[in-house]
């Protein structure tokens, strides 16, 4: 087969940047494709050539296989890598690529057809999905899943049969938006299991590698948060069984390239979930442990090269943490905005964003993946937690604190893992970070230095009122006198030095360093023990900024996809009742009534685009009887 000289990646963001990195190492020219929303994106800047894809909306642009094939031909590419988007598991797209005379970096279309649909994959493995007409209370709980994709999209847990119709509707809507295919299926939901997967790699000469195991049990809303390799505590016998099943799945479909076979392990037994006919988001942990480049191997297999008989010997342990742009205090709503700075020292950092880039509403909120590799699991976890703790993440809110606390939680360090980890521990993992009041004080002193060139205007020899600043929930009152800093509520603090970007405080006799940066009304304070994002407030609130009680505001930019049946102004609603649904970043987000009462205003209309903070509805709470 002809060697690849120019490769187009049919995806965006982090995976496109990841593939381009390997192409540069191999001397292969690169082509990016982009929607109008991504015209200035990092993957576009990193490619040698970029082609605009016209589309009805930014969200569906990357689903247009016909436009991507045309782009590859126009740019002179001779190969197409699908990344790990929807098209990576689309047999029709794979055929269109090869029919155009291009090299397809992936498995044969027939293997994709056999395994890309989870329903067909289960039938091939002798595990057909449940027939809804036969489902009874005894089958509960159930899991509704999208047949054409993953990542938690189109997935719902059903614990009561009365809810199944609504959950099917929500799952179909979300799956159609994310994957262009609304097919869903139902299977038993196994609680307390571990999500274990096997990376496979197969060439055209009959060799299939099963590359260890990965544990992806730490999930929230069915989205993976932390992954690791190898899966801790899996016996050699169970590992062999998982490998045998994975290799069997590959050989049954004449598989070639990289793929992942996923299982749920409970009570020492493996339950087949699905086979993903593509590279996975979490592939870096396997690369780290085996010392390989999976993308490079994908390319060599596509060029016709044979794999060695046996894979390299695994070494050490690797852990990956997914840094999402989301608000922990607002139901983990996806966040948008400018990434002012993103720096995580001492780790492999895979990201589709650079400083100054904007996270928009059209795509998922994954900001970056941080990966560490060490001789032992304990060391890998310690390194990753410390690196994230010292990271500078200036921009939209993220789950950074959740990641750090998860990696240090006794159940994680003790390898007591299952998919219910966050169901049990999320409250304790999301308690307010300690030390925010010191960060607010440092922000006030840095601001004073920036405005005056001195510490709050210098010390004064006559009595005067305190300087007052508000950051988030913290009001800072301080004076700088000939005796030093006098801050209300901070008798243990002594000011050592202050500059616009750096403050050093002595707290209970221990010197603490704070670095400070401000952008557009938000102050970011970084310390060796963590970072804080603080909203800078004026001393007095503008009456026009007050929000009426009972107002439901859009927690994120998005599109109103539907309103609850029978919801009209003047109707009575019950606390917790779903009122409407927003779609943002390919996920549906439910907006519920904050209290029981009367709906006095309804501004949400299906199909309407809303910005963050937009007034959706108003519920006037009932007076207690």
N, C-alpha and C positions, 0 to 999 in steps of 0.2 A: 504494500500500500504506500502511496505517495506521502512523504513527510509533510507535516503541517507547517505552513509558513505564516499564515495570518488567521487569527481566531477571533470570532465574534462571540460575546457572551450575551445570551438572550435574557438578561436579568439586570437588576440594578443594585445599588448600595453595597453592602459589605461583601456579599459573595462575588460580585463582579470585581471588586478591588482585590479580593483574595485570589481569584483566577488570574487576574492580570499580573500579580506578583510572581506567580510561578512562570507565566509566559515570559516575563522579562528575564528570569533566570535561565530559561531554555532558548532564548533568542527568537521567540515567536512574536510577531507584530500583533497588536490588539485593536479590536473595534468595539466600541460601546454603542448601545442604543439608549435613547432617552425620550421621556415624555416632556411636554412643555414645562411641567412643574419641576423637572429634574435638569433643566438646561444647564445650570451651573453646578451640578452635583459633583461630588468627589470622584465617582467612578467615571464620569465624563472627562474630568480634568486629567485622570491618570491614564486614559486610553490614548493610543497613538492616533486613532481616528474615531469620530463619533457621528452617528446618524440619528436625526430626529425622527420619531415615530408619531405621525398624526393619529389622534384618537378622539373618540367622542368625549371621554373623560380621562383624566390622568390615571385613574384606577384601572381602566380596562386596556390602556395602551400596551402594557407588557403581556397581555393575553392574546394579542393579534399575531399569531404565527405567520400569517401570510405577509404582513408588513416586515417582520423580522427576517424572513427569507429574502425578500427584496432588498432589505438593507445590507445583508451579507453579500449578496451579488454585486450591489452597487459599490460597496467599499472594497471589493476585491478579496474578501475572505474566502478561505478554502475549507473552513471548519466552523462548527457552531457548538458551543458549550451552553447547556440550558441553565446552569446554576442550580438552585434548588427551589425555583418557583413552580407555578402550575404547569408550565410547558415542559418541565423536566419529566413529568409523568403523563405526557400526552402522546399517544402512539401516532396520531394523525400528524402532529408537528414533526416527530422524528422521521416519518415517511416523506413529508414535504421537504425536509432538509436533504435527505439522501436523493430524492427524485430530482432535486436541483443540482445534483453533482457535488454536493458538499459532504464533508466528513462529519458524522454525528458522534459527539462525545457522550456516549451513553449506551444502554443496553438495546438490543434489537426491538423494533416495534412490537413484535409478537410477545416478547417477555414483558414489555410494559403493559400490553393488553391483559396479560394473564395476572399481573400483580398490582398494577397501579390502582385498579378498582378494588377496594378492600373487600367488597362482597364477592367478587370473582376469586380473589386470593384465598379467602376462607374456604370457598367451595373446592378450590384446587388442593388445599391442605386437608380436605375432609371435614371442615368445620363451617357448615352453612349458617348464615345469620338467622335470628329468630323470625318466625312468621307472626306478624302483628295480630292476625286474627286468632291466634292460639294463646296470646299472652294473658296470664292471670296474675292475681295478687302474689301467688307463690313465686313468680319469676322476678319480683322486685328485689333490690333496685335494678333499673335498666340504664343503659348508656346509649344515647342517640349519637351517631357519628356520621360525618361526611364521608361518602364513598370515594371522593376524588382528591382528598387532601388531608392535611393535619394541622399541627400548630395550635390545637385547641379551638380552631374555627369550625363552626357547625357541630359543636359537641355540647350535649346537655345530659345531666343526670335526672332520671325520673324516679321519684320515690313513691308517688301515688298515681294510680291509673288515671284518675280524673285529670291529671296534668299532661298526659301524653300528647294530646292533640296540640296544645299550645307550644309544647317543647319541640314537637316535630316541625311546626310552622316556623318557629324561630331558628331552628337548626338549618332548615332548607333555605331560608332567606339569607342567612349568613354564609352558607356554603356556596350558594349561587353567586354572591358578591365576591367571595374570596377566590373561588376556583372556576367560575363559569359553569358550574354543574351543581344543581340542587339536589342530586340524589343523596339520600341518607339511609342508614340501616340501624337496626337495634340489636344489641347483644347484652348478655348479663353483665352487670357492673360488679366487679370483684373488689371488695373493700379490703384494705390492709395489705394489698399486694405491692410488689416492687416492679418498676418498669425497667426491664433489662433488655438490651439490644446487642446484636452481633453485627459488626462491620464485615461485609464480604467484598472480595475483589476477585473477578474472574476474567481470564483471557480467552482468546478464540482457539486455544490449543488444548483445552480440557482441564486446565489448572484452576482450582478455586481455593482462595485463601479465606479462612475464618479468623479474623484479627481480634482475638480476645473477647472481652465483654465491656459494655458501658452501662453504668447505672444512671438512669434519668428520672429517678423517683421523685425528686423535689420539684413539684409542679404546683402552679397556682392557676386556677381556672383552666386546667388542662394544658397550660403552656409550661414548657420546661424552663426551669430557672437555674438550676445547678446540675451539671453532669460530670461524671468522672469515669476514669478507666485505670485499672480494671474494676469491675463491680466488686465491692468488698463483701467478704463472707460467703461467696458462692463456692460450693464444694467443687473439687476437680471432676467428680462424676456428673454434677449438673452442668458444669461448663462443657464437658464433652457432649452431653445431650443437646445443649443449645447449639453447639457447633455443628453437630450432625444434622439437626433440623434445618439450620441455615444453609448448609451446603446442599441438602436435599432440595430445598426450595430453589436454589440457584440452578442446580442441574436439571430440575424438572422443567425449567423454562429456557434452557440453553442460554443462560445469562452471560453477559459480558459487561465489564466495567465495574463501577462501585455501586453498592447497594447496602441496605440495612434491613435486617430482619428483627422485628420487635416482638417481645414477649412480656406477659405479666406473670411474675413468679410469686406464688403463694403456697405456703405449707410445703415447700420443697418441690413443688410441681411447676412445670412450665406450660403456660397457655399461650398459643400463637395469637398475636394481635394482627400483624400486617407486615408486608414487605414494602419498603420505600425504594423505588427504582431510581435512586439518585443519591447524590452526596447529601449528608445531613448537616444541619447547622452545627452540631456538636462534634464534627469530624476532627477538629484539632486535638482533642485529648487522645484519640487513637494515633494520630501522627506523632505526638510527643512521646508516647510510650513505646512505639515501634520504630521511631527514628526514620519515618518515611514522609514523603510528600504525596498525598493521595491524588491531588490534581495532576501532578506530573505522571503518576502511574496511569490515571485515566487517559491522558494524552498518548502515552506510549502504547497502551492497549489498543486505542483507536487507530494507531499507526501500524498495528499488526504485531507488535513485539510480544514475546512470551514472558510470563512471569517465571521467576525461579521456582523450583519445586516447592520450597518451603519459605514462609515469610521470615523476616528477621525475628530474633528473640526479643520479647518485650523487656523493657527495663523501667523500673520505678513506677511512679503514680502521677497521674495528671488530673487536674480539676479545671473545669470551665464554669464561669459565672456570667450570666447574661444581664447586662446593664440596660434596663428599659427606661424610657422617658415616660414616667407615670407618677401620679400623685397619691402617695400612701394614705393621706388624710382625706381623700375624696374618692373613696371606692376604687383606688388604683386606676383612675381615669387616665387614658393616654394624654400626653402633654405635647404641645407644639411650641415652637419658638427657636431662637437663635442659639446655636452651640458656640459660646464665646471661647471656651477653653476645655479641652479634654485631654487629660494626662494621667496615666496610671503607670507608675514607675515599676520596672523590674519584672514585667510580665509580657507575654505575647498579647497584643491588643489588635483585634480584627474589628474594623469599623468602616462604615460607609460615610462618615462625616469628618470634616476637618473644621478648624477654627473659623468661625464666621458663617458656617453653613446653617441652613434652616431645616428643622424637622417640621414637615408639613402634615396635613390632615389625611392625605391620600393613601399612605402606606403604613406598615406596622411600626410600632414604637421602639423597636430594637435599636439602641444607640451604639452598643459595642459588645464584644465578647472578650473577657479577660481570662487568660489561660496560664497556669503554672505547672511545672513539671519538677519533681524532686525524687530522691531515692525512696521516700516513704510517703504514705498517705498523710500522716500527721504533719510532716514538713510541708507538703504541697498545700494543705489547707491553711497552715499558719502563714505561709508566704503570700497566698492569695488574699487572705483576710487583711493582712498588714498593708499590702499594696493598694487595695481598695480603700482602706481607711485613710491612707496618705494621698489618695488621688485628688486631682483638681478637676471637678466636674462643674463647670460654670455654664448654666443654661437652664433648660427646663428641669423640673423636679425629676428625680430618679428613684429607683429602688436600691441605691447603693448601701444604705444603712441596713436594709433587710438582708442583703447578701453577706455583709460582714458578720452580722449577728447569727445568721444561719450557719456559716462556716465555723463559728465558735460554739454553737449550741451543743450541749452534752450528747443529745441524741445523734447529731451529725458526727461529732468526733468519735462517738462510740459505735458508729456504723449501724445505728438502729433506724433504718430507713424504710419508708414505704410512701405510697402516693398520698396518704393522709397526713403527712408531716405538717403542712401548713394549716390544715383544718384544726389540728391540735394546738399548734404553737404560734399562730399568727399574732394573737393579741400581745403576747410577751415579746415577740420579735419586732413589734411596731410601736412600742412605748416611746414617748418623746425622748430624744437624745439628751443626755445630761450635758451641762456646760454651755447651753445656748445663751444663758445670761452673760457669761464672760465674753462670748463672741460678740454679743450686742454692745457691751462696753468697749471692746476693742474697735468695733465699727465706728462708734461715736468718737473715740479719740483719734482714729485715722481721719475721719471727716474733719475734725477740728484742725488737725495738722494740715490737711489739704487746703482748707479755706483761709487759714491765717499764717501758715508757715511756722506757727508756734503751737504749743500745747493748749488748745482752747483759748487762745488770745493771751497766754502767759499768766503768771500768777498775779494776784491783785492784793494790795495792801489794805484795801478798805472793804467792808462787807458788801456783798452784792448777791443777787439771785443766782441760782444754779443754772448752768447750761442744761437744756432739756432736749433729748432726742428720743424718737420712738422707732424701734425696729421689731417688726412682727408683733408679738405680745409683750415686748419688753420696753418699758419706759426708763430711760437712763437720765439721772440727774447727777451732775457732778460739778465740782469747782476745782480749779488748780490754784493753790495758794503757795506761799513761801515754804510751807511744810510738805508740799506735794499734793497728790491726788486725794480729793475728798469726794467719794461717790456714795450716794445714799444706798444703803443695803450691801455695800462691799467693804466692810471694815478690814477684811483679810487681804485686800489688794493694794499693792504699791506699784506705781507706774515707773518703769525703768527707761523706756524709750518709746517714741511714737513718730511715725512718718506716714505719709498718705497711703503707703502700701504695706506697712509692717508695724506691728505694735508688740512690745515685750512687757508683760506684766509679771510681777512676783505675786503668787497666790499661795498664801499659807507658807511662805518661805521658799517656794519652788518657782523658778523662772519658767514662764510659758511664752512661746512664740506664736503670734497670730499673723498670717498674711491676709491682706484685704484687697478686694477688687470690687468695683461697682460698675454696673451696666443698667441703664434704663430703669432706675428706681429699685433695683435689687442689689444687695450687698452680699458678696460671697466671702466668708471667713473660713480659712483653712488652718487646721492645726494638726500636729502629729497624731492626735487621737480622733480626728474626723473633721468633716466640713459642714458648714451651715449656710443656708440661703435665707437671707432676712430681707423682708420688704421694708424699705425706708418710708416712714409715714410723716406727713406734715403734722405740726403740733395741733392744728385745729382741723376738724373734718368739715368739708364743704357740704351744706345741707342737701345739695343736689346729688351727692353720692350715697345718701341713705337708701336702703332697700326696704320695701314694704314687707311686713311679716307675712310668711306663707308663700313668698315668691319662689318659684322654681326656675333657676338659672341654668343655662347650658354649661355643663362642667368642662366641655371641650368643643372645638369647632367640629361640625359634622352636618349630616343631613337627617332630617326627620323622616324615618322610613314608614312609621305607622303610628296611629293614635288608637287607644283602647276603644273597643266597640261601645257605643252608647255614651261616650264622653262628650258632654256639651256644657256650656256655661249654665250655671244654676243647679247642676246635678250634685248629689251628695257623694263624697268619696270616703273611703276608709283608709286609715293610716297603713302604709305599706303596699297599697294597691298599685299595680303598674298602670301608669297613665299614658305613657308614650315611649317610643324607642328611637334612639339616635344611632346612626351608623357613622363610625369614625375609625380610620385605620383598619378597615375590613372587619371590624368587630361590631356587634350590636351591643348597645348600652341601654339598660332599662332605667327609666326615670319614674320614681314612685312617689305617692302622696306622702308628704312629711308628717301629716296629722289627719285625723278624721275631721271632716267639715264640708264646706260648700265650695265648689269650683266657681270662683267669681270671674276668672278671666282665662281664656285659652287662645294663645297666640301661635301655637305650633300647628303647622299644616304639612301633611305628608308631601315629601319632595322638596321642601324648602331648606336651603342651606342656612345654617345659623353659626354665628361666631361665639366664642367662649364668653360667657356672661350674659348672653342674650336671654331676655325674659320669655320663658316658654308658657308658663301658666301661673295662676295664683290660687291658693287654697286658703280660705278663711276658716281658721280653726274653730271648732265648736266650743262654746263656753262650758266649763264643767258644771254639771247639774247639781 
